[in-house]
């Protein structure tokens, strides 16, 4: 939990005006470092950030009012205010960075910049070569126990470590056809502090001069920056502390024997990578290396000091560009482009006129705020609800309010499957219009928002089934069913108002009857203790 969540929960202790203090019992069920504990108890509350976002209902209701428009609303929102408030800080930041940039003077700057660009290009090409080496089919055959590898995780450089083993892990985050992940167990020289807090914190390298502890750390393939041609003998049992520390001495001995650097595996000669793309990259590296070695600055004794100055200046220039982009973003009214796109969708679907005057469709959509107002309005105007029974209409509306993940898709009868297909066709049309209006809408994601998992449950409930019976029909929790029913009642109420807005009494009565059919028994009990 965060410190903000802890403040929220512990704030309940003690009765206001009656107790002078409250007691909080803090149950810690896992190892926690003192730093994490202190941050939890003494940290500040979570920052208050605006979660303001545009909806069609909001845009239509603002178009309805003459004195105010959606653009004005965006400009005066707390979301926009937070960005405007950041302006002075960004301006000061740019000023300071530009001052720093101009104070750095490099002798013979043009020549130094050329040399710097060559080195940067070589570093980029080096990363491309590493990408080839990191491919499991090329590097796994060489990750035998005892192989020396160099590990670097962002700023944490562990230096050389010893491979113990590697294992395959299913890639749960990516799609099903993606490659599996591989974890390499590497013995690394870690700081004693990070070994002690291993349960809650990531491994950290030992500081220079510190006698740390050799620890087996699971490492992702892309964190291996170099693979050496050297292999060491590993003791059979690495659990004893002395056996692990022995490996540290072996690594130090290897580094002494190779003062010019530990020999690396050659991607073509040793690893046998025959990819023509790699050969092209290596040819480029050779060309850039030739340019670097022939550059007059390469043999200059002041190279390192001048190069570090140039590197610092280039870094500041990048920071200035980023800050200027930030400033430009802060000065513009956020979400304005999205507003223009949403207005375009409303005009194309006939909810508003070309001069942004609200039409009949728009007036109906204004009545709906608890579900997708565009789709429901389109369905009303397409007469989709006219031929449905009260129970079918109520079941179809459950797709709009059920948001949770259910494991199994129900086998729907044709009387429920047919209206669902019609609704999905309508949704596809809206997704296509939205995409044409340059709104970022993925058709599949948009369609998946409407979940039919409780259609048969709601249909049975509207037909008079008991709560015990409908619970047996699905694996969804009872509380989720009750929440869905209560939200469904709210949507039905809004649909009554929408039908009233177009003067369709028959439809209004249909939705009103739907409310009476679902609003009964334990689902709508004020309290379960009654």
N, C-alpha and C positions, 0 to 999 in steps of 0.2 A: 504493500500500500504506500501511497505518497504521504508526505507530511500534511498536505491539505486534507486528505481523507482521514488521517489520524485526528486532526483538529476537529473535523466534523463529528466523528464518532465519540471522542472523549468529551466534547462539549456538551454531551447529553448528561454527563455525571453531575449529580447535585440538583436540588430544586431551587429555582430562582426565588429569591426573597425569603427562603426558609432555611437553606443550608449555607454556611459560610464557605464550605468547600465540598468538592465531590471526589469520590474515590474511583480511580481507573485501574483495573487489573489487566496487566499487559501479558498475554500468554504467548511466549516465543517458542515455536515448535521446531525451529531449525537454527543452525549456527549462523550468527550474524556478527560482522566486524563492528568494533566500537564506532567507527566513522559512520557506518550505515545507521546504527542505532541513534547516534547523536543527531544526524540529519533528519531522521524520522520524528524525534521528540522536539527538537528545537528549530526545525526548518520553518520557513514562512508558508503562508497559505498559497494555494494555487492561484496564478494570475487570472484576472477576469478579462477574457477575450471575447469579442463579439462573434456570434455564430450566425450573423444575419445572412440570409440568402433569398434570392428572388423566387416567387412562385407565380403561376399564372393567375391564381385567385387574387393575389395582392395587386398585380399589374392591372387586372380588369376593374377591381374595386377603386383603384386610384384614377383610372380613366373615366370612371363614372362620376367622380366629384369634379366640379368645375374649377374650384379655387386652387387645387393641388394637382401636380402631375408626378409620375413615377421618378422622373429625373431629379426633381426637387427632393423627393423622399430619399433617394440614394445619397444625395449630397449631404443631407442632414442626419444620416444614420450614425449610430455610435461606431459602427464598423469603419465608416469613412473618417470619423473624428479621430479614431486611434491611429489611422495612417497619416492624417494631417499633423497629428501631435509629434510624429516621428520626424517631420521635416527639418526643424532646426538642428537636431542631432545629426542627420545625414549631411546637411550643408556644412556643419563644423567638421565632420569627418573628412569630407572632400577637400576642404581648405587645408586641414592638417596634412593630409596625404600629399597634396600638391606641393606644399612647402617642403616636406621631406624629400619629394622627388627632385625638386630644383636645388636642394642643398648638396645632393650627391654629385660630385664632379669627378669624372673619369678621364684621366689623361689618354689622348689618342682614342677618343670614344668610338669612332666609326669602325676602326680595326677591331677593337675589343668586342663590339656588338656582333660583328661578322663571326668572330671566333665563338662567341656565346651561342649564336644561332646554330652553328655546326654541332657544338656539344649537345644542345637541346634536341636537335634532330637525331643524334646518335642515341640519346637516352630513350627517345620515342621508339626508334627502331629496335632497341634492346628489349623494350616491353613487348613489341610484336613477336620477337623471337621467343620470349618467355611464354607467350600465349600458345605457341606451338608445343613447347616443352611441357606445358601444364596439361595438355590433352592426355586423358587416362591411357589411351592405346599406346602412346609413346613413352610416358614416364613410369607407369606402374611396373613394367618388367625390370626397371633399374632401382626400385625402392625396396631392395632386399634388406633384411636386418643387418645393421652395422654401417649402412651407407651414410656418408656425411652429407648433410643438407643445410642450407642457410635459410633461416626463417625470419621474416619481417612482417609485423602486423601494424600497418599505418606508421605511427611514430615509435612503436616498440620494436627495437632491433635486437633479436636474441642471438645473432651471430650463428656460429656453426652448432649443429645438434646431430644426434645419432638416431637413425630410423630404427624403430623397434618392430613395427608391424604396420599394416594398413588394412582398413575394412571398408566394405561397401555399405552405403546407407541410402534408403529410399528418399528420393527428392519429393517431399510432400507438398512444397509450396508451388512447384511448377506443374505444367500439364503432364498428362500420363505418358506421352511419347518422349519426354525429355530424358537426358542421360542421368544415371544415378549419381549421387554424390559420393566422393571417396574421402575418408578421414585417415590421415597418416599419424600414427603414434610416434612422436619424436621426443627423445630425451633432451631437454633443454636446461640451460643454466638459469634458474629462476631466483628472484629475490625471496628471502626467508619469510618476509611479511605476506607476500602473495600466496606462498605455499600454505601458510597458517590459515588464511581466509579463503582457501580454495573453494569452499561451499558457496560463497556469495560473490566472489570477485574473479575476474579473468587473470590469467597468469601474466606476470610482469618480469622483464629481464632484470638480472642482477646489475646493480650500478657498478661502474668501473672501480676496481679495487675491492669490491665487496665479495666476501666468500659466501656465495649463495648455495642453493641446493639443486642437484640434478633431479628433474621431475619429468615423468612421462606426460606429455601434453598432446591432446588430439588437435591436429592442424589440418585445415583445408588445403587442397592442392595448390590453389592460387597464391597461398602465402609462402610457398617455397620459392625464394628468389634465385637460388643456385643449387645445382646438384653436382656433387664432386665425384671424381673418378676413384676417390679413396674409400676403402671399406675397412672398418675396425672390427676386432673380435669382441663379441658381447658375451658377458657371463650368462649362464642359463637362467639364474634367478636374479631379477633386478629389484626385488622387494627390499633386501638389506640396503641401508643407507651407504655403507662403505663400497658396495659393488657399483652403485650409481655414481658415487664421487670418483671412482676409479676411471670412469668414462670421461670425466672432465679433464683428468690428467692426460689421458690418451689424446684428446682433442688438442690440448695445449702443446703436446709433444709434436703432433702433426704440423701445427702452425709454426713451430720452431724449425722443423725440417724444411719447410717451404716458405722462406722469408719473403719471396715475391708473390705469395698468394697460393692458396690450396688449388691444385689442378682441377679443372671442371670437365664434365662430359661434353664432348663436341656434338651438337645436335645432328650433324650429317655423318661424320666419321664413326662416332661411338654409338649414338642412339639410332642411327640408320633411318632418319626421317627423309623420305624421298619426295616430299611435297614440293612442286615447282614454285609455289608462292613463297616458301621459306628460302629457296635459292635466290629468288629475286631480292628478298629483304637482305640476305647476306651480301649480295653484290652491291646493294646501296650502302650497307655498312662499310664495306671495303673502300668505296668511292669517297664517302665522308671522312673515313679515317685518314685516307691519303691527303685530303684537303686540310685536315686538322694538323697532321704531322708537318706538312709543308708551310703552314701558316707561321709568319715570323714571331707571333706571340707565344707559340707553343714552347719555345726554348728560352723564353724571357724569364729571368729570375723572379720578377715581381708578378708573375702570372696569377698565383693563388689569390693575392690581395685584390688585384684588379678584377679578377673574375667574380669574387664574392661581392664586390661593389656593384658590378653589372647585374648579378643575379638579384641582389636586393632592389636595385632600381626597376628591374623588370617585374618583380613581385609587387612593388608599390603601384606601378602602371596598371597592372591587372586589377588591383584593389580599387584604384580610382575609377576604372571602367565599370566595375561591379556597383560601386557606390552611386555613380551617375545613372545607371539603369534603375537602381533603387529609388533615386530622387525623382526620376521621370515617372515611375510607377506611383509614387506617393502623391505626386502633383495631379495625376489624372483621377477622375472619378471612377472608382473600382466598379466592376460589374456592369459598366455602361454598355460594353459590346454585347454582353449577354442580354441586357434589356432590349437592345435593338433587334437581336435575333429572336427573342421571345415575341416582340411586337410583330415581327415579320410572320411568325408562325400563326399568331392570332388573326392577322389579316388574310393569310392564305386559306385558313380554315373557316373564314367567315364569321369570326367572333367580334371583329372590329372592322370598321370601314377604312379605306385608304387614308382618310384624314383623322384616324384614331378615335372615331366616334363609336361607342359601344353598340353592337347589334343585339338582336333577340337572343342569339346563342350565347353571347357574352353575359347577358342578364341572368341566364339560367346558370352559367358557370360560376357567377358571383355567389350563388346560394350554396355551392359545394366547397367545403374547405378541409374535410376529413379524409378525402380520397382523391384520386386523379380526376380533377375537374374537367379536363379536355376530353378524356376518353368517355366519361360518364355522360357528358353533354352530347357528344357525337352519337352515343348509343341511344339516347332519348330521341334525338332528331332523326335517327335512321329507323325508328320504330321497333328497335330490338326488343324492348320490354312489352310491347303491345300484345304479342301472341303468347307470352309466357304466363304461366299460372303464378299466383302469389308465392308459392313455395319455390318454384324455379327461379323467379326474380330475386328472392331473398338469398337463395343458395349461390347464385351468380355474383351477387354483391359481396359475398364473403371473400372472394378472390382479392378484393381491394383492401381488406382490413387485416387479413392473416399475413404476418410478416416473418414468422419464425421458420427455422429449417426443420422439415419433417423428412424422415428417412425413406418412407415408401409413398409412391404415387398411388392414389386410390383408383380402382377400376370403376370408372363412371358409366352409368347407364346412358343410353342415347338421349333421353330427355334432359340430361345435364350436359352431356358432351357436345350436343349441337349448339346450344347457346354459348358455350365456352369457345367453340371454334369461331363463331360469329364475332365474339368479343376480341379474339386474337387477331382476326382480319382487320378489325377497326383499329386496334393498337398498332399493327404493322403500317397502316396508312399514316397514322400520326407520327410514328418514328421516321418514316420516309420524308414527310413534310418537314420535320424538325431537322433532319440531316441536310435537306436541300437548303434550309434557311441558315446553314452554317453553325447549328447548335451541335455540341459534342454529344451525340446520342447513338449508342450502340443498340441496334434493333433487338438482338438476342437478350442483352441485359435488360432492356426496357420491357420486353415480353415476360421475362422471368420474375419481374416485380409482382406480377399478378399470379398468386399461388392458389391452385384449385384443391389443395390438400384437405380442406374442410368442407368442400361443397356438399358431399354426401351426408356429412354429419349435420350441417345446418338444415339440409333438406329434410332429414329424418326428424330433427328437433321441431321444425315448422309444421311437420305432419303429426306432432303430438307424442313423439317417442320420449321415454324417461331419460334422465341424465345418466343413469347406470348403463342403459342400452347404448347411448351414443359414445360413452367412454370406451366401450368394447370395440367400437368400429375403427378406432385410430390409435396410434402410439403417441399422439400429442398429449402433453400434460393437461390435467383437468383445469388448472389455473389459466393455461393458454387458451383453452376453449372458452372459458368464461370471459376472458379479456376480449377475445375475438367477437363474442356475442354482444358484449356491451358497446364495443366500437361500431358493430354492425347496426345497432339500434340508432346510434348517432348519425350514421350515413343514411339510413332509411328516413330519419327525420328531415335531413337536408334534401333528400330526393323528393320528399313531399312538398317542400318549399319550392324546389326547382319545377316540379310539375304544375304547381299553383301559378308560378311566374308565366307559364305559357298557356294557362287556362285549361289544362288537360285534367278534368275532374276524375275521369276514369283511372288514369295513371296515379293520381294523388291518392285515391281511395285504395288502390292496389298496394302502394307502399305503406299506407296507414294500417292496412290489414296485416301486412308483413310484421309491423311493430307488435301488434296485439298477439300474433302467433308465436313470436320468439320471446316476448317479455313475460316470462312466467317462471315459477318454481325457484329452485336454489340458485340458478344462474343470475337472477336479478334480486336475490334476497339482500336486504340492507346490511345484514350481519349474519355470519354463520353461527353465531352463538344464540340467536333468537330461537 
